[in-house]
């Protein structure tokens, strides 16, 4: 798990895990899965992106990082995905 972005409004984590046990033969690559968790701090909701949606998010984020985007631009980009969030963030 790696924190990619953290502002007053949003946090974005990249999450990756191995799909099954590590192979005994080091020549065989470990299959991994993963995605991105976006937490909208103001709305108190979160969403996990995986598969095609995660790939699309990554491509857009990388393109955005090539320019001189300030925090407001990045937050606006993330808000487009955070708007899909339905899961309330619960602390326990």
N, C-alpha and C positions, 0 to 999 in steps of 0.2 A: 504494500500500500504506500502510495506516495502523494503528498499534498502538492497539487499543481498550481492552485490559485486560492487565495484567501483575501477577501475584502470585508467591509462592514456588511455587505449585502449577501454575498455568496461564498461558498467554498466548493472546490472541485478536487476530488480524490481520484487517482488512477489506481484501480485494483486489479491484480493479476494473481491467478492461482494455477497450480498444476492440476491437470485432469488425470487423476489416478496416480499410482505410485511411480517414483522415478525408475526408469529402466536400468537394469543391471549393467547393460552395455552402454558405456559413455558415448559410443558412436551414434547411438539412436537418440535423436533429440526428444526432450520432454515436451509433451503437448500442453500448452497453456491456454487458459481462457481468461477473460477479464472484461473490463469496461470502466465506466466513469460514474462516480456518484456525485450528484450535484445537490447541494443543500441551499435552499433559499432561506436565509436566516430571518428575513423580515416576515415572510409568510409562515415560517415554521413547517415547511414541507420539503421533501426530498424525492429524488428520482434516481434510479440506476439505469444507465444506458449501456446496452451491450449489442453485439451483432452489428448489423448494417447501420443502425442509428449511431452507435459508438464510433464506427469508422468514419461516418459523415461528420460527426462532432470533431473528431481528431483532425481531419483534413481542413475543416474551417478554422479551427484553433491554430493550427500550424501556419496557415495563410495569414491569419490575423497577427501572429507573433512576428512575421517577417516585416511588418510595417511599424509605425510609431504609434501604436494604439495606447491611449491612456486608460485609466481605470474605468471611466464612464463608458468608453467604447466596449471594453471587455465585459463590463457588467451588462450592457445592453445585449451583447451577443449571448451571454449565458442566460439572460432572462428569457430569451426565445425558447430555450430548452426547459428552463425551470418552470415555465408556464404549463408544461405537461405534468408537473409533479402533483400527485394525489396523496402520497404517503405522508402522514404527519410525523414530524420529528418528535420522538419521545425520549426523554432522559430518565434513566432509572438506575 
